[in-house]
């Protein structure tokens, strides 16, 4: 079955047809690295990593590019406040971003371009726009001549006159029309700057992504993705400057994830209700955070609260428990094929159902519902007096495959069980054999403090993350 994608540009689902067979060129707008990311920034990282994983599951090679904005007004402001250099702050929060999204199961991009490392390409891009009559220089600043691009507004579905009515020229700006936007900004005294044909300065915000996408993926790409808040003006401006420069379509599919609300109120720094992913990861299992993010369709808003996260953990534990039970039951299963065909066919039908939901605009919410349907079936199977190794292994494989597509692998939890904890578990087992229950209980309590919960069963001691 083919994959369909809801295209923001056309406002409808379209069958995905790549520019090159077996390859996906995908650009995702990354963070401005002046602070730790909040959960609103974490959502696109998780969502589009899952899109990438599913394409790879289907056999595609995904050229996945996610940029870092490592110089802009916010970084300069942070540098002034902290008394540090812009590159120092940027490097610190690039590493923090990688650590945080890595904990959330996000794979490294194929390319992580930075503005400061793409300056020559950005300057050349701007010069091309000037040469083609789509941009102009004004006392060291360079602006895009918005009215020169006939289809401006096609992504946000707004007319240029409607946009102009709400536009204003700020103090110090020298643009000819309120709807024109900056491609290059003249440096102020003491600001970080680069040399250009128009004097010392730095790029405007929108130009960087156009230049990076072109450099790493070509003049036309398959998918451009990001948060809903980027659709206008950022992505609208990217389309205008890219297509004005090349005369070609910039991106064939535009994907945008929905907003995050905090306790039913839109997350906003002005309201002070934003939550840093960095802090959440310290308090909660990152796999549960990712599972929670994927439990709602990516285009829909998602409401975040402690109670909803606790509910997500209970749901996720059901998957963990069935995997643990399958692993233990395998030891006593019959190693024969006869009698397993019906169950193997049933598992195959669930696999088809899961992929049908993912093929339909990456509907992780419905795909997770399929997972829980099979969890119920697996629990029914485990209640049988006798089970077959082949069925147990097929169930284990499909659950692991699904979790890998969703980026929720058990390995993330296994890594938290270091050698010291493993040794404590073995020590507790030995203490119980020797009837030293005081020591066994102490070890159990110590492990509980480390978020490791032990369960003593007839098949042996099991553990799970608490």
C-alpha positions in Angstrom: 0.0 0.0 0.0 1.2 3.5 -0.8 1.8 6.2 1.8 -0.4 9.3 1.8 0.6 12.6 3.3 -1.5 15.6 4.3 0.1 18.4 2.3 -0.3 21.8 3.9 0.3 23.4 0.5 -2.8 21.8 -1.1 -4.7 21.1 2.1 -5.5 17.5 1.2 -3.9 14.1 1.5 -1.8 13.1 -1.4 -0.1 9.9 -2.5 3.6 10.2 -1.8 5.7 10.1 -5.0 9.4 10.7 -4.3 11.6 12.6 -6.7 13.9 9.6 -6.9 12.8 6.0 -6.5 13.6 4.6 -3.1 14.9 7.9 -1.7 13.3 10.7 0.4 14.8 14.1 0.6 13.5 15.5 3.9 14.3 18.9 5.6 13.1 19.7 9.1 13.4 23.1 10.7 15.5 22.7 13.8 15.9 24.8 17.0 17.4 28.2 17.7 20.1 27.1 20.1 20.0 29.8 22.8 18.4 27.7 25.6 17.1 24.2 26.4 14.2 23.1 24.2 10.7 22.9 25.6 8.3 20.1 24.9 6.8 22.2 22.0 10.2 21.9 20.3 10.5 18.2 21.2 7.2 17.3 19.5 8.4 17.9 15.9 11.7 16.2 16.7 9.8 13.1 17.8 7.1 13.3 15.1 9.3 13.7 12.1 11.9 11.2 13.4 9.0 8.7 13.4 8.1 9.7 9.9 11.7 9.1 8.9 11.7 5.7 10.7 8.6 4.6 8.9 10.0 5.5 5.5 13.1 3.5 6.4 10.9 0.6 7.5 9.3 0.7 4.0 12.7 0.5 2.4 13.5 4.1 1.6 16.8 5.8 2.0 16.0 9.0 3.9 18.3 12.0 3.5 17.2 13.7 6.7 18.5 17.2 7.3 17.8 19.2 10.5 19.4 22.6 10.9 20.7 24.5 13.9 20.1 28.3 14.0 23.3 29.2 15.8 23.2 33.0 15.3 20.2 35.3 15.5 18.7 38.0 17.7 17.9 35.6 20.6 21.4 34.2 20.7 22.9 37.7 20.6 20.6 38.8 23.5 21.5 35.7 25.5 25.2 36.3 24.9 24.9 39.9 26.1 23.0 38.9 29.2 25.4 36.1 30.1 28.6 37.9 29.1 29.6 35.0 26.8 30.3 34.7 23.1 27.5 33.6 20.7 29.4 30.5 19.5 30.0 29.4 23.1 26.3 29.5 23.9 25.3 27.9 20.6 27.7 25.0 21.0 26.5 24.4 24.6 22.8 24.2 23.6 23.5 22.2 20.4 25.0 19.5 22.6 22.1 19.8 25.1 19.6 19.4 22.2 21.3 16.3 20.9 21.4 14.8 24.4 17.7 15.6 25.1 16.3 14.4 21.8 18.6 11.4 21.9 17.1 10.4 25.3 13.7 10.7 23.5 14.8 8.2 20.9 15.5 10.6 18.1 18.1 9.4 15.6 20.9 11.7 14.5 20.1 13.6 11.3 22.2 12.7 8.2 23.2 16.4 8.2 23.0 19.0 10.9 24.0 22.2 9.1 24.6 25.4 11.1 24.1 29.0 9.9 27.7 29.9 10.8 29.0 27.1 8.6 26.8 27.9 5.6 27.6 31.6 5.4 29.1 31.5 1.9 26.1 29.7 0.5 23.7 32.1 2.2 25.5 35.1 0.8 25.6 33.6 -2.7 21.9 32.8 -2.5 21.1 36.4 -1.6 23.2 37.7 -4.4 21.3 35.6 -6.9 18.0 37.1 -5.7 19.4 40.6 -6.1 20.7 39.7 -9.6 17.3 38.4 -10.6 15.5 41.5 -9.3 13.8 39.8 -6.3 15.9 41.6 -3.6 17.4 45.0 -3.0 20.1 46.5 -0.8 19.3 49.4 1.5 22.2 51.0 3.5 23.7 47.6 4.4 20.5 45.7 4.8 19.1 43.4 2.1 15.3 42.8 1.7 13.3 40.3 -0.4 10.9 42.1 -2.8 7.8 40.2 -1.8 5.6 41.5 -4.6 8.1 40.2 -7.2 7.0 36.7 -6.3 3.6 36.2 -7.9 2.5 33.2 -5.7 3.3 34.7 -2.3 0.8 33.4 0.2 0.1 30.0 -1.4 1.1 28.0 1.7 -0.9 30.0 4.2 -3.6 30.6 1.7 -3.6 34.4 2.2 -3.6 37.1 -0.4 -0.8 39.6 -0.5 -3.1 42.5 0.1 -4.5 40.8 3.2 -1.0 40.3 4.5 0.0 43.9 3.7 -2.9 45.3 5.8 -1.3 43.8 8.9 2.3 44.6 8.1 4.3 47.5 9.5 7.7 49.0 9.0 9.6 48.9 12.3 11.8 51.7 13.5 15.2 51.5 11.7 14.0 49.3 8.8 14.6 50.7 5.3 12.4 48.4 3.3 10.3 49.6 0.4 7.1 47.7 1.2 5.9 46.6 4.7 5.6 43.0 3.5 9.2 42.8 2.4 11.4 40.7 4.7 15.1 40.8 5.7 17.6 38.6 3.9 20.7 40.3 5.4 21.0 42.5 8.5 23.6 45.2 8.9 25.6 44.5 12.1 25.2 46.8 15.1 28.2 47.8 17.1 29.7 44.9 19.0 27.6 42.3 17.3 28.9 39.1 15.8 29.2 39.7 12.0 30.5 38.4 8.7 31.8 40.2 5.6 29.5 40.5 2.6 29.1 42.6 -0.6 26.7 44.8 1.4 29.0 45.3 4.4 29.4 43.6 7.8 26.3 41.8 9.0 24.5 38.5 9.4 21.6 36.6 7.7 17.9 37.2 8.3 16.1 34.2 9.7 14.3 32.8 6.7 17.2 32.7 4.2 19.2 30.1 6.2 16.8 27.2 5.6 16.5 27.9 1.9 20.3 27.9 1.5 20.8 24.8 3.6 18.1 22.8 1.9 19.5 23.6 -1.5 23.1 22.8 -0.4 22.3 19.4 1.1 19.2 18.2 -0.8 19.1 20.2 -4.1 16.8 22.8 -5.6 13.7 20.7 -5.1 13.1 18.4 -2.1 10.4 15.9 -1.3 9.3 16.9 2.2 9.7 20.1 4.3 8.5 19.8 7.8 8.2 21.7 11.1 5.8 23.0 13.7 2.5 24.6 12.8 3.8 28.0 14.0 6.4 28.0 11.2 4.0 27.8 8.3 3.7 31.6 8.3 5.8 33.5 7.8 8.9 31.3 7.9 7.9 28.6 5.5 6.0 31.0 3.3 9.1 33.1 3.0 11.2 30.1 2.3 9.0 29.2 -0.7 9.1 32.7 -2.1 12.9 33.2 -1.9 13.7 29.6 -3.0 11.4 29.5 -6.0 12.3 33.1 -7.0 15.9 32.0 -7.0 15.7 28.7 -8.9 12.4 29.0 -10.8 11.5 25.5 -9.6 9.2 24.1 -7.0 10.9 24.2 -3.6 9.2 21.3 -1.7 6.5 18.9 -3.0 5.0 18.1 0.4 4.7 20.4 3.5 4.1 18.7 6.8 3.3 20.6 10.1 2.6 19.2 13.5 0.0 20.7 15.9 0.5 22.8 19.0 1.0 21.6 22.6 -1.4 22.9 25.3 -0.5 22.8 29.0 -3.5 21.9 31.1 -5.8 22.9 28.2 -4.1 26.2 27.7 -1.8 27.0 24.8 1.8 26.8 25.9 3.4 30.2 25.8 6.6 31.7 27.3 4.6 34.9 28.0 2.2 32.9 30.1 5.1 31.1 31.9 3.5 27.7 31.3 6.2 26.2 29.1 7.9 23.0 30.2 11.5 22.1 29.3 12.1 18.7 27.9 15.4 18.7 29.7 13.6 18.8 33.1 10.9 16.3 32.1 13.5 13.7 31.0 15.0 13.8 34.5 11.6 13.0 36.2 10.0 10.6 33.7 11.0 7.7 31.5 11.8 9.3 28.1 10.1 6.4 26.4 6.9 7.2 28.1 7.2 10.9 27.0 7.7 9.8 23.4 4.9 7.3 23.6 2.6 10.1 25.0 3.6 12.4 22.1 2.7 9.8 19.5 -0.6 8.8 21.1 -2.2 11.8 19.3 -2.1 12.3 15.5 0.7 14.7 14.7 -1.5 17.3 13.1 -3.8 17.6 16.1 -3.1 19.7 19.2 -2.0 17.7 22.2 -2.8 18.5 25.8 0.0 17.9 28.3 -0.6 17.4 32.0 0.9 15.3 34.8 -2.3 13.2 35.0 -2.3 12.5 31.2 1.4 11.5 31.4 0.7 9.2 34.3 -2.1 7.6 32.2 0.3 7.2 29.3 2.8 5.4 31.6 0.1 2.9 32.7 -0.7 2.2 29.0 3.0 1.8 28.1 3.5 -0.6 31.0 0.9 -2.9 29.4 3.2 -3.3 26.4 6.3 -3.7 28.6 4.5 -6.4 30.7 3.4 -8.4 27.7 6.9 -8.4 26.3 8.3 -9.6 29.7 5.6 -12.3 29.9 6.3 -13.5 26.4 10.0 -13.7 27.2 9.4 -15.8 30.3 6.8 -18.0 28.6 9.1 -18.9 25.7 11.2 -21.0 28.1 8.3 -23.5 28.5 6.8 -23.3 25.0 6.6 -26.2 22.6 9.3 -26.1 20.0 6.9 -27.4 17.2 5.0 -25.8 14.4 1.8 -27.8 14.4 -1.1 -25.9 15.9 0.4 -22.4 15.4 -0.8 -21.5 12.0 -4.0 -19.8 13.1 -2.2 -17.6 15.5 0.6 -16.8 13.0 -2.1 -15.7 10.5 -3.8 -13.6 13.1 -0.5 -11.8 13.9 0.0 -11.2 10.2 -3.4 -9.4 10.0 -2.4 -7.1 12.8 0.8 -6.3 11.0 -1.3 -5.3 7.9 -3.6 -3.2 10.1 -0.7 -1.3 11.7 0.9 -0.5 8.4 -2.5 0.6 7.0 -2.8 3.2 9.8 0.8 4.4 9.3 0.4 4.6 5.6 -2.5 7.0 6.2 -0.6 10.1 7.0 1.5 8.5 9.7 -1.5 8.0 12.0 0.5 6.9 15.1 -2.6 7.2 17.3 -4.5 4.6 15.4 -1.4 2.5 15.0 -1.0 2.4 18.8 -4.6 1.3 19.1 -3.7 -1.7 16.9 -0.7 -2.5 19.2 -3.1 -2.6 22.2 -5.5 -4.9 20.3 -2.7 -7.3 19.8 -1.6 -6.9 23.4 -5.1 -8.2 24.4 -4.7 -11.1 22.0 -1.2 -11.9 23.3 -2.5 -12.0 26.9 -5.2 -14.4 25.8 -2.6 -16.6 24.1 -0.4 -16.6 27.2 -3.4 -17.9 29.3 -3.3 -21.1 27.3 -1.9 -24.2 29.0 0.5 -24.8 26.2 2.1 -22.3 23.8 4.3 -22.6 20.7 7.8 -21.1 20.5 7.1 -20.0 16.9 4.1 -17.9 18.0 5.8 -16.4 21.0 8.8 -15.4 18.7 6.4 -13.9 16.1 4.7 -11.9 18.8 8.0 -10.7 20.2 9.2 -9.7 16.8 6.1 -7.8 15.8 6.1 -5.8 19.0 9.8 -5.0 18.7 9.3 -4.0 15.1 6.5 -1.7 16.0 8.3 -0.1 18.9 11.3 0.4 16.7 9.2 2.3 14.1 7.8 4.4 16.9 11.3 5.0 18.3 10.5 3.4 21.6 13.0 0.6 22.0 13.6 -1.4 25.1 17.3 -0.9 24.8 16.8 2.6 26.1 15.7 1.2 29.5 18.3 -1.6 29.4 21.1 1.0 29.2 19.9 2.5 32.5 20.5 -0.9 34.2 24.2 -0.5 34.6 26.7 -3.1 35.9 26.3 -1.9 39.5 22.5 -2.5 39.4 22.9 -5.9 37.7 25.3 -6.9 40.4 22.8 -5.8 43.1 20.1 -8.0 41.5 22.4 -11.0 41.5 23.4 -10.2 45.1 19.8 -10.1 46.1 19.0 -13.4 44.4 21.9 -15.0 46.4 20.7 -13.4 49.6 17.3 -15.0 49.1 18.9 -18.3 48.5 20.7 -18.0 51.8 17.5 -16.8 53.5 19.1 -13.4 54.3 15.8 -11.6 53.8 17.0 -8.4 55.6 19.7 -7.9 53.0 17.4 -8.9 50.1 14.8 -6.3 51.2 17.5 -3.6 51.5 18.7 -4.3 48.0 15.1 -4.2 46.7 14.6 -0.9 48.4 17.8 0.5 47.0 16.9 -0.5 43.5 13.4 1.0 43.9 15.1 4.3 44.6 16.9 3.9 41.2 13.5 3.4 39.5 14.0 -0.4 39.2 11.1 -2.4 40.3 11.6 -6.1 41.1 9.0 -8.8 40.7 9.7 -12.3 42.2 7.9 -14.9 40.1 8.0 -18.7 39.9 10.1 -18.2 36.7 12.6 -16.0 38.5 13.2 -12.4 39.4 11.9 -9.9 36.8 12.6 -6.2 36.8 11.0 -3.2 35.2 11.4 0.5 35.2 9.3 2.2 37.9 
